[in-house]
Amino acid sequence: MATAKADLVLRGGKVFLGLGAGFTESVAIWGGRVIAHGSDSELEGLIGADTRVIELNGRLAAPGLNDAHQHLMMVGLGLSEVDCKTDTKLQAMLAKIKARADKAKPGEWIFGRGYDHFELDAKRHPFREELDIVAPNNPVYVKRTCGHMGVANSAALKLAGIDESTAQPDGGHIESQNGKLTGLLQERAQEKITAVLSDYSIDALAEGVRMGQQHNLSLGFTSVTDPGVGLRQGYDEWLAYQQLKREGGFGLRMHLMMLAGASGWPDRAIDLGLMTGDGDEWLRVGPMKLFTDGSAGGKTAAMFDPYLGEPENRGIMIYEDQQLFDYVRDYHDRGYQVATHAIGDRAIEQILTAYELAIGNDVEAQGNRRHRIEHCGFLNADQLARMQHIGVLPAPQSIFMYEFGDLYVNVLGEELSAKAYPFRSFLDAGLHPSASSDAPVSSTNPFQNIYSMITRKTKRGTLLGGNETLTLEEALHCYSYCGAYGSFEEEIKGTLKQGQLGDITVFDRDLFAIEPEEILEASTDLAIVGGEIMFDRQAEAA
């Protein structure tokens, strides 16, 4: 009897099969799934006339990278915004905004994103008057890198109906100094800006998804979780994902969290019968998504102890306790997985209590609901033990330590910062910490994330919490299997064992054979999804 031949074979390199499964030379895919792995000679018989063979030539192939918390649509849409991510001089940032405004029609909105006031030479946010000067004929809104705050110019504030008499919104803050608005809006105060923006068309939103997917494929991602579908335009964002998939435009696998709570669209989701786990291997319904606090770098993450030099500032809580408890219990009782943004220890305490109340005493029956804490940055040992007891999963971002670690030391102190985003503790506790970027908050670059996981070094070289480092195998495990576990998909993806989806990332070098610092220089050569090559760096360059 003739042996069936593979559709695709990768050979002649190092193939990482998954944590504890070791390495091999070759892997074969047929019908979109892994059918075999072994030595080059062992898989020779699976190569036929129609088999596509990729010679790895010593490069590393690994289970497809899975960014378990990335606002992919916002990444795609943001590619057309003013990029302030790398700015270190305030005047240079303002010049970028002026250049965009000079080309814009009068009254057209100007958006920027990514500045970090800690990195700017002025060591502060821009003022609305500065934005007025560079864009006198346009409303401007520039978001800080965390996305939890931004600065509006006078025209934008006027359109949003914000002036010195505007009351402070629940779960948000409008900043004034000496009785005058600075333009800085924090947390839910930003909703006043969102409310007056013109809506994108569904086609435009779908194009943002397409662009975001192409960008991610170029970095080696084969799966992404969008952790807040609806943040910009509510239910329309869900429709955009559906439209692109229906048109055959998907290149990678998506897991979508529905924005819930007071500012989301949970009633629509419930009425439509959208339930966690619904969908297929390309587009799957995820948890109901809630927020409890802000960002540590922006000093809005809810902490038990105050920020350094600001004895009255312990961050911002988005909801009162009972309001959050009611949301969580309702979604839990309806059968949803719940995922909640919580960075500070006070916010983590609030959501852990909410999960405990929803699960009740029947932990054995309810403990596999895999409720999540997105970010889960600054927690204590008691909170970690409680997460372990009821099976709550962390979705942390090690890249925050790389990009913002020095800022954490500045606003929270070195001792607390060294304990932040504790991947080693999470992994040792069996909590399946999933690696992610939270882009566009941080860079989508997976190599900075991997580097941070294995070194705990910031971009300035500061070592924070060396006891929380992972091995490279463990880091790749968090970037593949743990992400799949967080979406109940570990039986179909996350490793390269037989029967798993043929999702593979091929790097431009063997990451296991180089020094950690060289990982920062690495790139992705191939992104393979279901056995199909969705990104080929060599072909793109041709």
C-alpha positions in Angstrom: 0.0 0.0 0.0 1.4 3.4 -0.9 2.2 5.7 1.9 0.3 9.0 2.0 2.6 12.0 1.3 2.8 15.2 3.3 1.7 18.5 2.0 4.6 20.3 3.7 7.9 19.1 5.3 10.3 21.3 7.2 13.7 19.6 7.6 17.4 20.2 8.3 17.2 22.4 11.4 16.2 22.4 15.0 12.4 21.8 15.6 11.2 22.6 19.1 8.2 20.4 19.8 7.1 21.9 23.0 8.1 22.1 26.7 9.3 18.6 27.8 8.9 17.1 24.3 12.4 17.9 23.1 13.7 18.7 19.7 13.9 17.0 16.3 15.1 17.7 12.8 12.0 17.5 10.7 8.2 18.0 11.0 5.6 17.0 8.4 2.1 18.5 7.9 -0.9 17.0 6.0 -4.4 18.4 5.9 -3.4 21.4 8.0 -2.2 19.2 10.9 1.1 17.7 12.1 1.3 14.1 11.1 4.9 13.3 12.0 8.1 14.5 13.4 11.5 12.9 13.6 14.9 12.9 11.9 15.3 13.9 8.3 15.8 10.3 7.3 12.7 9.1 9.2 10.5 11.6 7.4 12.0 11.1 3.9 9.3 8.6 3.0 6.6 11.3 3.5 8.0 13.5 0.7 6.3 13.1 -2.6 6.2 14.9 -5.9 3.7 17.4 -4.6 5.2 17.9 -1.2 6.6 21.3 -0.5 9.9 21.0 1.3 11.4 23.8 3.3 15.1 23.5 4.1 15.6 25.0 7.5 19.4 25.1 7.1 20.0 25.1 10.9 17.2 27.6 11.7 14.8 27.1 14.6 11.2 26.1 14.0 8.8 26.2 16.9 5.1 26.0 17.7 3.4 29.1 16.3 3.6 32.1 18.5 0.4 33.1 20.2 0.0 36.7 21.4 -2.6 36.1 24.2 -3.4 39.8 24.7 -3.1 42.2 21.8 -5.5 44.8 20.5 -5.0 43.7 16.9 -7.6 45.9 15.3 -6.2 48.9 17.1 -2.7 47.9 16.0 -3.9 47.8 12.4 -5.9 51.0 12.6 -3.0 52.7 14.4 -0.6 52.1 11.5 -2.1 55.2 10.0 -1.9 57.4 13.2 1.0 59.6 14.2 3.6 57.2 15.8 5.0 58.8 19.0 6.4 55.5 20.4 10.1 56.3 19.9 10.0 60.0 20.7 12.3 61.2 23.4 12.0 64.9 22.7 8.7 66.7 23.3 9.3 69.2 20.5 10.0 66.4 18.0 6.7 64.8 18.9 4.9 68.1 18.5 6.6 68.5 15.1 5.2 65.1 14.0 1.7 66.2 14.9 2.2 69.6 13.1 3.3 67.8 10.0 0.1 65.6 10.0 -2.1 68.6 10.8 -0.5 70.7 7.9 -1.7 68.0 5.5 -5.1 67.5 7.0 -8.4 69.3 6.2 -9.6 71.9 8.7 -11.7 70.1 11.3 -10.2 66.7 10.6 -9.2 64.7 13.7 -5.5 64.1 14.3 -4.6 61.1 16.4 -1.3 60.1 17.9 -0.3 57.2 20.1 2.6 55.8 22.0 4.4 58.7 23.8 5.8 58.0 27.3 6.2 61.1 29.4 8.8 59.3 31.5 11.0 59.1 28.3 10.3 62.6 27.0 13.0 65.2 27.8 10.3 67.4 29.4 9.4 64.6 31.8 5.7 65.4 31.5 2.6 65.1 29.3 2.2 67.6 26.5 -0.2 70.5 27.4 -3.3 71.2 25.4 -1.9 74.7 24.5 1.1 73.1 22.9 -1.2 70.9 20.8 -3.3 74.0 19.9 -0.2 75.8 18.5 0.8 72.9 16.2 -2.7 72.1 15.1 -4.8 75.3 15.4 -7.5 74.1 12.9 -7.9 70.5 14.0 -9.0 68.5 17.0 -6.1 66.5 18.4 -6.0 63.5 20.7 -2.7 61.9 21.6 -2.7 58.7 23.7 0.0 57.8 26.2 1.6 54.4 25.4 -0.5 52.6 28.0 -3.7 53.7 26.3 -5.3 54.5 29.7 -4.9 58.3 29.2 -4.2 60.9 26.6 -4.1 64.6 25.9 -6.7 66.6 23.9 -6.2 70.0 22.5 -8.8 72.8 23.0 -10.7 71.9 19.9 -11.1 68.3 20.9 -12.2 69.2 24.4 -14.8 71.6 23.0 -16.2 68.9 20.8 -16.3 66.5 23.8 -18.2 69.1 25.9 -15.4 69.3 28.4 -14.6 72.5 30.2 -13.5 73.6 33.7 -17.0 73.1 35.1 -17.3 69.5 33.9 -17.8 67.0 36.7 -15.3 64.2 37.3 -16.6 61.0 35.7 -16.9 57.8 37.6 -13.8 55.7 37.1 -11.9 58.5 35.4 -10.2 61.9 35.9 -10.0 65.2 34.0 -6.9 67.0 35.0 -6.7 70.7 35.8 -3.8 72.8 37.1 -4.4 76.3 38.6 -8.0 76.1 37.6 -7.3 75.4 33.9 -7.6 72.2 31.9 -4.3 70.6 30.9 -6.0 68.4 28.3 -5.0 65.2 30.1 -7.9 62.7 30.4 -7.5 59.5 32.3 -9.3 56.2 32.2 -13.1 56.5 31.6 -12.8 60.3 31.0 -11.5 59.3 27.6 -15.0 58.0 26.8 -16.1 61.7 26.3 -13.7 61.9 23.4 -14.7 58.5 21.9 -18.4 59.6 22.1 -17.9 62.4 19.6 -15.7 60.7 17.1 -17.1 59.8 13.7 -17.6 56.0 13.4 -15.4 53.9 11.1 -17.3 52.0 8.4 -17.4 48.2 8.9 -15.1 48.0 5.8 -12.6 50.3 7.4 -12.6 48.3 10.6 -12.2 45.1 8.7 -9.2 46.6 6.8 -7.7 47.5 10.2 -8.0 43.8 11.2 -6.4 42.7 7.9 -3.5 45.1 8.3 -3.1 44.0 11.9 -3.0 40.4 10.9 -0.4 41.0 8.2 1.8 42.9 10.6 1.5 40.0 13.1 2.3 37.3 10.6 5.5 39.2 9.7 6.6 38.8 13.3 5.8 35.1 13.4 2.4 35.1 15.2 -0.1 32.5 14.1 -2.7 33.2 16.8 -3.8 36.4 18.6 -6.3 37.2 21.3 -8.0 40.6 20.9 -8.8 41.5 24.6 -11.4 44.1 24.2 -13.5 43.9 21.0 -15.6 47.0 21.2 -13.2 49.5 22.9 -13.4 51.9 20.0 -16.8 51.2 18.3 -18.7 48.6 20.2 -20.5 45.8 18.3 -19.3 47.1 15.0 -15.9 45.7 15.7 -17.3 42.2 16.1 -19.1 42.6 12.8 -15.8 43.7 11.1 -14.0 40.5 12.3 -16.9 38.4 11.0 -16.9 40.2 7.7 -13.2 39.7 7.1 -13.5 36.0 7.9 -16.5 35.6 5.7 -14.6 37.2 2.8 -11.7 34.7 3.3 -9.4 37.4 4.5 -8.1 35.7 7.7 -4.4 34.8 7.8 -4.0 33.9 11.4 -6.3 32.6 14.2 -8.3 35.0 16.4 -9.7 34.7 19.9 -12.0 37.6 20.7 -12.9 39.0 24.1 -16.2 40.9 24.2 -16.0 44.3 26.0 -18.4 44.0 28.9 -19.5 46.0 31.9 -21.0 49.5 31.8 -19.2 50.7 28.6 -19.4 47.4 26.6 -22.0 45.4 24.6 -22.7 42.4 26.8 -26.4 42.6 26.4 -26.1 42.3 22.6 -23.7 39.3 23.0 -26.1 37.6 25.4 -29.1 38.2 23.1 -27.2 36.8 20.1 -26.2 33.7 22.1 -22.4 34.3 21.7 -20.8 32.1 24.3 -17.2 31.5 25.3 -15.8 28.7 23.1 -18.2 29.2 20.1 -16.7 29.4 16.7 -14.0 27.5 14.9 -10.2 27.2 14.7 -10.0 30.6 12.9 -12.4 32.7 14.9 -13.4 31.8 18.4 -15.5 33.6 21.0 -13.6 34.3 24.2 -14.4 35.7 27.6 -16.5 38.7 28.8 -13.8 41.4 29.3 -13.9 43.9 32.3 -11.6 46.6 33.6 -10.8 47.4 37.2 -7.9 49.9 37.0 -5.4 51.7 34.8 -1.6 51.5 34.2 1.3 51.6 36.6 3.4 53.8 34.4 0.5 56.3 34.2 0.0 56.1 38.0 -3.6 54.9 37.6 -3.1 51.2 38.5 -4.9 50.7 41.8 -2.3 50.1 44.5 -2.6 49.5 48.3 0.4 51.8 48.9 0.6 55.3 47.3 2.9 56.1 44.4 6.3 57.6 45.3 6.1 61.3 46.1 2.3 61.3 45.8 0.9 60.3 49.2 -2.7 60.8 48.1 -2.4 58.8 44.8 -3.3 55.1 45.0 -4.6 54.9 41.4 -8.1 54.7 40.0 -10.7 52.0 40.6 -13.1 51.7 37.6 -15.9 50.1 39.6 -17.2 50.0 43.1 -16.9 46.6 44.7 -20.5 45.5 44.5 -20.9 46.7 40.9 -17.9 44.6 39.8 -19.0 41.6 41.9 -22.5 41.7 40.3 -21.0 41.8 36.8 -18.7 38.9 37.4 -21.4 36.7 39.1 -23.8 37.4 36.3 -21.4 36.4 33.5 -20.1 33.5 35.5 -23.6 32.2 36.2 -24.4 32.5 32.5 -21.5 30.2 31.7 -18.9 32.7 30.4 -15.2 32.8 31.0 -14.4 36.2 32.5 -11.2 38.1 31.8 -10.5 41.3 33.8 -7.8 43.9 33.4 -6.1 44.3 36.8 -2.6 45.6 37.2 -2.3 47.0 40.8 -2.5 44.8 43.9 -5.6 46.6 45.1 -7.3 45.9 41.7 -6.2 42.3 41.8 -7.6 42.0 45.3 -11.0 43.3 44.0 -11.3 40.9 41.1 -10.0 37.9 43.0 -12.7 38.5 45.6 -15.2 38.8 42.7 -14.1 35.4 41.3 -14.1 33.7 44.7 -17.7 34.9 45.3 -18.8 33.7 41.9 -17.2 30.3 42.2 -18.3 29.8 45.8 -17.3 26.8 47.8 -17.6 24.3 45.0 -14.0 24.9 43.7 -13.7 21.4 42.3 -16.7 21.9 40.0 -16.1 25.5 39.2 -12.3 25.8 39.3 -11.8 24.9 35.6 -13.6 28.0 34.4 -10.2 29.5 33.7 -11.2 33.0 34.6 -8.3 35.3 33.8 -6.6 38.3 35.2 -5.2 40.3 32.3 -1.8 41.8 33.1 -1.8 40.8 36.8 1.3 42.9 37.4 1.8 43.7 41.0 0.4 41.0 43.3 1.4 39.5 46.7 2.0 35.9 47.7 -1.4 35.5 49.3 -3.1 36.6 46.0 -0.9 34.1 44.0 -2.0 31.3 46.4 -5.7 32.3 46.0 -5.3 32.3 42.2 -3.8 28.8 42.4 -6.6 27.6 44.6 -9.5 28.6 42.3 -7.7 28.2 39.0 -7.5 31.8 37.9 -5.0 32.3 35.0 -2.7 35.3 34.6 -2.1 36.9 31.3 1.0 39.0 32.0 3.3 41.0 29.7 7.0 40.5 30.3 7.7 43.2 27.7 6.3 45.7 30.2 9.4 45.0 32.3 11.6 45.6 29.2 9.9 48.8 28.1 8.7 50.3 31.4 10.7 48.6 34.2 12.8 51.7 34.9 9.6 53.8 35.1 8.2 51.3 37.6 11.2 51.8 39.8 10.7 55.6 39.5 7.0 55.5 40.5 6.8 52.5 42.8 10.3 51.7 44.0 12.8 48.9 43.2 11.6 46.3 45.7 8.0 46.3 44.3 9.1 46.5 40.7 11.4 43.5 41.1 8.3 41.4 42.0 6.2 42.6 39.0 4.9 40.3 36.3 6.4 37.2 38.0 6.5 34.6 35.2 8.6 32.1 37.2 6.2 32.2 40.2 3.2 31.9 37.8 4.7 28.9 36.0 5.8 27.1 39.1 2.3 27.5 40.5 0.9 25.8 37.5 -1.0 28.8 36.3 -0.1 28.7 32.6 1.0 32.3 32.2 0.4 33.3 28.6 2.9 35.7 27.0 1.6 38.7 25.2 2.4 42.3 24.2 -0.8 44.3 24.9 0.1 46.2 21.7 -0.2 48.9 20.8 0.6 49.7 24.5 4.0 47.9 23.9 5.8 46.8 20.8 4.5 43.7 19.1 8.1 42.5 18.8 8.2 39.0 20.2 12.0 39.0 20.6 11.9 41.8 23.2 9.3 39.8 25.1 11.3 36.6 25.0 14.5 38.5 26.0 12.7 40.0 29.0 11.4 36.6 30.1 14.8 35.0 30.1 16.8 37.9 31.5 14.4 40.2 33.4 16.4 43.1 32.1 14.9 46.5 31.0 15.9 48.2 27.8 18.4 50.2 29.8 19.9 47.0 31.2 18.5 47.2 34.7 18.0 43.7 36.3 14.7 43.5 38.1 13.8 40.3 39.9 16.4 37.9 38.5 14.7 35.0 40.5 11.7 35.3 38.1 13.6 34.4 34.9 12.6 31.5 32.6 14.6 29.2 30.4 14.2 29.8 26.6 12.1 26.6 26.4 9.8 27.9 29.1 9.5 31.3 27.4 8.5 29.7 24.1 6.1 27.5 26.0 4.4 30.6 27.5 4.2 32.1 24.0 2.5 29.0 22.5 1.0 26.4 24.8 0.0 28.7 27.6 -1.8 31.0 25.2 -3.7 28.1 23.8 -4.6 26.9 27.4 -6.0 30.3 28.2 -8.5 29.9 25.3 -9.3 26.2 26.0 -7.5 25.2 22.8 -4.5 23.3 24.2 -5.7 20.1 22.6 -5.4 21.6 19.1 -2.5 24.0 19.2 0.4 25.1 21.3 2.8 22.2 20.6 3.9 20.3 17.5 2.8 16.8 18.6 0.9 14.7 16.1 -2.6 15.8 15.5 -2.1 19.4 16.4 -2.7 22.2 14.0 0.2 22.8 11.6 1.0 26.3 13.0 4.7 26.9 13.0 7.1 29.9 13.4 10.5 29.7 11.7 13.1 32.1 13.1 16.0 33.4 11.1 18.4 31.6 13.4 18.6 29.0 16.2 17.6 31.0 19.3 19.0 28.2 21.5 22.5 28.6 20.1 23.0 32.4 20.7 23.5 34.7 23.7 20.3 36.4 25.0 21.3 39.8 23.7 21.4 38.5 20.2 17.8 37.4 20.5 16.9 41.1 20.3 18.4 41.1 16.8 16.5 38.1 15.6 13.6 38.1 13.1 11.0 35.7 11.7 11.5 34.1 8.3 8.3 32.1 8.0 4.8 32.1 9.6 2.9 28.9 8.8 -0.7 28.6 9.7 -2.5 25.3 9.1 0.3 24.1 6.9 0.0 27.2 4.6 2.8 29.7 4.4 1.2 33.0 5.4 4.4 35.0 5.6 7.7 34.4 3.8 10.3 37.1 4.5 12.4 36.0 1.5 9.4 36.3 -0.8 8.4 39.6 0.6 11.8 41.0 -0.1 11.9 39.7 -3.7 
